[in-house]
């Protein structure tokens, strides 16, 4: 009986051995399978070999930032594939306003906004070049709090540098009130010209409005992991949802689960044939990546929903879970959700909220035995560790730091937490909260991976993959290599093969 049980365990383990079948890997924690290897070091002149590249895949506003999954020798990517088509209609939409330099100012006190606009319009003519740069930087330092400096400082400086040529905030508010759609170019121009806009602004707006509109398809790509050849492509009509559609598919028991623009799909992993689709009842086009557990698919779509894996039926929904950028994790029968303002535990069977504690942000909770660590936007608690028990979580420690983004998910390894994001590399003792080391770094949103006692993380906006020893006693860089990755996506590792997205492709690199 014991030998039969052992054989069953080994057989079950071998099914997923060497795979990266979902967001953040086999156990949804950034840790690769035991057969994965990374080099002991990367020499200064070393260039990792590109094994293959599948090109022509859009990203960002046209294809999001989703990452790849690997299972059974295949690479999977789900993408809301946008394209421009000629149209008679016109729209003064968010993309147009962004092109013209608009940013929301709701986080700024009214008096600061008024002061900024007044001083922009009355800048001394002597302020030019370096003198203007220094003056603007000093203004930001004197008038904005440190957190706002990170989010809006460069934008404020750019407005000072444009001077009177910058479109006024009042004009932007007028443009935001534009009808959703105009029937044609003439109708759009008539509306823009009828507004009381500043000198030359109407011409800028009219020039910025394209004669095309975005349309989209929901796509799941399947590539051969060895060659990069397309095995199949699932494609159905979708709805434009922009770069917020950045979900990573989950592969489980021969099915691919993909959250796209308006539906959650179940697709046969071998053939690409649709098995079922379930309408998204919350946020359309989420960035959240599906979690398969307990016979259900869990997805955050500004609510947590549970779908039956076999039929796609929405079994329950929990509206207390907010946000659609975050991806859930699982501990025993509890679904862990980093909501918009807190960390919630939800019963996997009933959907009832079991508890709610400090948290909130875009990072995925990382489970290690009876511990969970989560990155957070909460004031003063930007990295939090909890001990999990049947009566709920117990806070062990918190770490505060100021960053522009808090979306990178940490890694827990050998009793230590490694947070390689938010413009820092940080190591903390899991149980005590004692900081082992910290370094400023150019690593931001992407989540790192761990294999073979080493950490791999993007830096310089994905331009490089950096190796760091997973050693709490010493911060030790092991070198870096150029990869040109899409920096908001995260890498995957199977054996010695590194799979990643670039701005226009999926690429596979091979470490020697």
N, C-alpha and C positions, 0 to 999 in steps of 0.2 A: 504493500500500500504506500509506504514511504517513497519507494523508487518510482511508482507511478505518478505520485504527486510531484516529485522532483522533475520527472520527464515533462510533465504538463507545464510546470513553471518555466523550464528552459525553452520549451516550444513556444510558449506565449511570449517570452522575452525576445526570442529571435525574430518575431514578426516585425517589430519596430526597431530592431537593432541597427544602428547607423543612420536612422532617419532623422529628419527635422520636420515633423509632420504638422506643425502649427506655429502660431506666433510664439516666439521665444523658446522654441525647441521642444524636445521630447517631454519634458516635465514642466514646460511653461515658465521656466526660471532662468533662461539664458545659458544653461549648462548643456554642453554637447554630450553625445553618447560616449561610452568609455573607449571606443575605438578611434575617436577623433584625435588628431595630432596637430600640433603647431610647432614650428621650428624653435629650437632653443634660443635662437637669436637671429636678427636680420642685419646683415652687414650693410654698411652705408651705401654701397653701390649695387645692392641686390634689387632686382626687379622680379617680382613674382610672375610666373608664367601664366598668360591668359590661355586657358584650354579651349574655350569657345565663347562666342557672344551672339546673342539673338537680338537683332536691332529693330528699330522702327516702333518702339513702344513709348507712347507719350507719358509724361509725368506732370506733377504739380497741377496747375489749373486744368490741364487736359488729361491727366491720368493719375492724380493723387500720389501718395507716398507709401503704398502698401508694400510689404516685404514678401519674400518667396517662402514656400514650404516645399519640403522634399520628402517623398515617400516611394518606396519600391522602385527606385531607379528613375523616378520622374520628378520634374520641377513644376510647381503649380504657382500661378499668379492670378489673382482676381483683380479686375480693373474696370472702372467706368470709363470707357474709351470715348473721349470727346473729339469732335472735329467741327470745323467751321463750314457752313453752307451758305451760299448767297441767299439773301432775303430782301423783300421789299420793306419789311417792318424795321423799325429802329428802336433802340432802347438806351436811355441814359442810366445805365446800371452801375453796380458796384465796381465792376472791372474798369469802366470808363472813369469813374471818380478816382479810383486808385491810380490810374494812369496820369490823371491831372494833379495828383499829389495829396489826395484827401486822406486824413486819419481822424478817427473819432477822438473827441476831447472831453468825454464825460468824466474821465478820471481826474481832470484838472479843475481846481477851484475857479469860479467865474472871474475873480479878480486877477488871477494869473493869466487867464486867456486874454482878458481885456488889456492887461499890461503888455503881453507879448505882441498883440496886434498893433497897439499904439506905438511901441518902440520899433517894430518892423517898418511901419510907415514913415517914421521920422528918424531913420538912421542917418548919421553924419556921412557926408560924401567922402570924408577922409578915411572912413572904414572900408578898406579894400584888402583883398588877398589874405596874407597871414594875419594882419591886424584884425580883420573881420572874423576870421576863424577863432582867434584867441578870445575876442570879445564875446562871440556867441557861446563858446564853451563855458566861459565864466558866467554868463547869464544863466545858462542851464544849471550850473552848479549852485548858483545863489538862489534860484527861484523854484527849482524842482526837488522833491525829496529823492533819495537815492533809488528807490524802486521805480519811480516815474522816469528818472533819468535813463534807466535801462530800456524802458519800453518806448519812450517818446523823445528822448534827448536828441537823437540824430535827426529826427523829423523836424523838431523845433529849430535846430541849427540850419537845416536845409531851407527853411522858410526865411530865416534871417538873411541867408546868402542870396536868395532870390529877391529880397527886398520888396519893392512895390510891385514887382512882376508876379509875385505869388498870388494865387487866387484867394480872395478873402474867405474867412470861415463863414461869413454871412452868405456869400454867394454859393458856397458848398451846401449850406442848409437849403437854399432855394432849389439847387439842382437835385437834392435828395427828395424833394417833393414832386419830382417829375412823374407823369403818368407811367405806369409799368411798361407800356408799349405804345409806340406811334405807328400808324398805318403805313407811313412812307417817309422818305427823306424830307419832303416839303412840309409835312405836318410837324416833324421834329424840329426843323429849322424855324418854323413859325413860332412854336412854343418857346424855344431858346431865345429868339430875338425879342419876344414880348416880355421877357423878364428884365428886371432892373439890375442887370449885371454890370460889373466893373468894365473899364475900358479894355477892349480886346478879349474879354473872357468868352463872349459868345462864339467868336471865331475859333478859340481853342477847343471849346466843347464840341462844336460841329465837326472839327477836324478829328477829334478823338473817337467819335461814334463810328463803329465799323459798319460796313454794308453786308455783314454776315451775322449769322446767329449760331450759337452752339447747339449741336445735337449730340446724342450719346448712345452708345450701345453697352449693354452689360456683357462683359467678356470674362471667361476663364480660359487661360492658356495652359496647355500641358506640353512640356518640353522633355526630350530625352536628356537625362542628367549626364550621360557620358559624352554626347555629341552636340547637344544644343538644338537638335532638329525638332521641329514641331511634330508632336504626336497627334494632337487634336486641338481644336479650338471651339469652345462653346460660345455662341453669340446670339443674343436676342435684343430686341429694341429696349433701350433704357431711357433714363431722363437725366438731363444735365444737372450735375450736383457739385461740380467744381472739385477742388483739391481736398475738400473735407472727406470725400470718399477715398479712404486710405486703409481699408481693411485687408488683413492677411488671411487667406483661406486655411481651413482645418481639414486634414485628411484622416479619416477614421473608418476602418473596416471596409475599405473599398469604395468609400464615398468622399466626395469633396464638398465641403460646406462653405459657401461664399456669400457674404453680405455685400450687395451691390446697390444700385441706385434706389430701387423701390421694393425689392424682394430679397429674401434669403433663399438661396438655391441649394438643392442637393443634386449633385451630378455624379454619374458613374465615373470612377477614377480611371477605368480602363478604356472606356469608349467615348466619354464626354457627353453621353446622352443624359438629358434631364430626367430626374426621378420625381422631384416635386419642387414647387416654389411656394413660399409663404409671404404674403404681403407684410412689409414693415409697417407697423402700426404707430411707431414713434417717429424718431428722426430719420428722414430719408437720407440715403447715402452716408452711413456712419463710417467713422474711422475704426470703431471697435471691431475686434477680431473674434470670430466665433470660438466658443469653448465647448467641447463635447465631453460630457460626463453624465453618469447615472442615466443613460439612455435618452439624454436630452441634449439639445443645442442651446447654449445660453448666449445671449447677445445684449449688450447695452446699446439702446437706441433712444436715449433720453428717458428710458425706463428699462428695467431688466425684464427680458422675455425669455421664456423657456418653450422650446419647440420639440415635438416628438421627432426623434431621428428617423423613424420609419415613414411617417406620414406627412410631417411638416405642420401638423396641427399646433397652434399656439395653446399650450397647456395652462399657462398662467402668466401674469405680468405684475410687476411691482413698480408702482409709480413713485415710490420714495427714492429710487435710484435715479439720479439725474446724470446728464452728460452722455455724449456719444463718441467721444475720442478715446475713452478708457476701455480697457479690455478686462473681463473678469478672470478670476483664478478660483481654485477649489481647494478646500481643506475638509477632508472627511465628507460629510453631507452638507457642508456650508459653502455657498458661493460667495466669494469675497469680491466686493465691488468698490473701487475707488471712485466714489460719486463726485459731483462737482464741488461739494463742500465738506464731505466726511467719508469715512470708510464704513461700509455696511456689511453685515453678515446676513445672508438670506438663506432660508431653508430650501434645499434643492428640490424637495418633494412638493411642498405647498406654496412656495413663493413668499412666505411670511417673513418680515424683517425680524431677525433675532436680536440684533444689537446695532448700535451706531456709535462710533467713536471718532476722535480727531483724525483728519485726513483731508482728502480732496485734491484732485489734480488729474493729469492725463496719464500718469505712470500706472503700470500694471502691478498689483500686489505680488510680492515674491514670497512663496511659502518654503520653509525649511523645517521639516518635522513639525513641531508644535509652535513654530514662530512664524510671524509674517512681518515683512518690512515693506514700507510703502513710501514713495516720494510724494511730496505734498506741497500745495501752494499756501497752506495754512500759515498765518502770521506766527513766526517764532518756531514753527514745527515743520521744517522742510524735508526732514527724513525722520521717520518714526518706526520704532520696533515694538512689537507686541508679543506677549506669550499668549497662545491660544489655549483655552480650556473649555470644558463643557458649559461653564457658567458665563462664558464670554471672554473677551480679550483683556489682558492686563498690560498697561503701558510700561515698557522697560526703560526707554530713553527717547529723547528727541535731539535733533541737531538742527540748528538754525544757520542759514546762509542766504545771501542775497544773490539772486540770479534772474536773468531775463526769462528763462524757461525752466520748468520743473518736470518735463515730460519723460526724461530718461528713466528707465526702470533699473533698479540695482541688481546685484548678484550677491548671493550668500554662499560662502565656501569655507569649509573647515573652521566654523565658528566665528567668521568675520564677514562684515558687510562691505562690499565694494560698490561705491557710487561713482560712475565715470560719466558724468554729464553735468548740466547746469554750470558749465565753464569751470569745472574742477574735477580732480581725481582725489578720491577720499576713501580711506579705510578705517572702519570702526569695529571694535569688539562687539559681537552680537549680544552677548549677555550683559556686559557691564556698561556699554556705551563709551568706553574709553577710546579716544581718537588715537589711531596708530600713525597715520600720516595724512597729509593733505597738500595738494599742489594745484595752482591755477593751471587751466588747460583749455585748449580750443576744441573741447568736446561738448556738444550741446544737447540735441534732441535724441539722436539714435541711441539704442540700448546695446550694451556690450555683450560679448559671449565669453564663456570660459571653457577651456579644454586643456587637458594635459598639463594642469598646474599653471596655465598662463591665461591672461586676459587679452582679448582683442577688441579694440574700440576705434571708431573713426575719429579723426581730428582734421582740423582745417576744412570744415564743411564737407567732409567725406573725401577730400582729396587723397588722404593717406589712411592706411590701416596701421595702427600702432600696437605693438606687443608690450605688455607689462607683466612682470612676474607677480603671481598671486601670492605674495609674501607680505604678511602684516608687519614684519620687523623692519622692512626697508622698501622704499619706493625705488623700483629698479626698472628703467626702460630697457627693453630688449631690442629696440630698433623699430623702424617703420618702413613701409613700402607703398608706392603710389598705386592707387586703385581707381580713383575717380568715381566714387560711389555717389548715389543720391543720398544726401546726408540726413534727410528726415526718415529714411527707411533704415532697417537694421539688417546685418548680415546673417547668414546661416552657414554652418560648418558640418560637413559629412566626411569622415575620414580625413584626408588631407586636402579636400576640395572646399574652397570658399565660394559661396554663391551670394550674389548681391545684385541690386538694381543700380543702374546708372540713370542719368537723365533721359536716355533714349533706348535703354536696352536692359536685358538680363545677362549677366556675365558670370562665368565660372573661372576661378583662378586655382592653380595647383601649386601647393607648397612642396618643395623638394625635401 
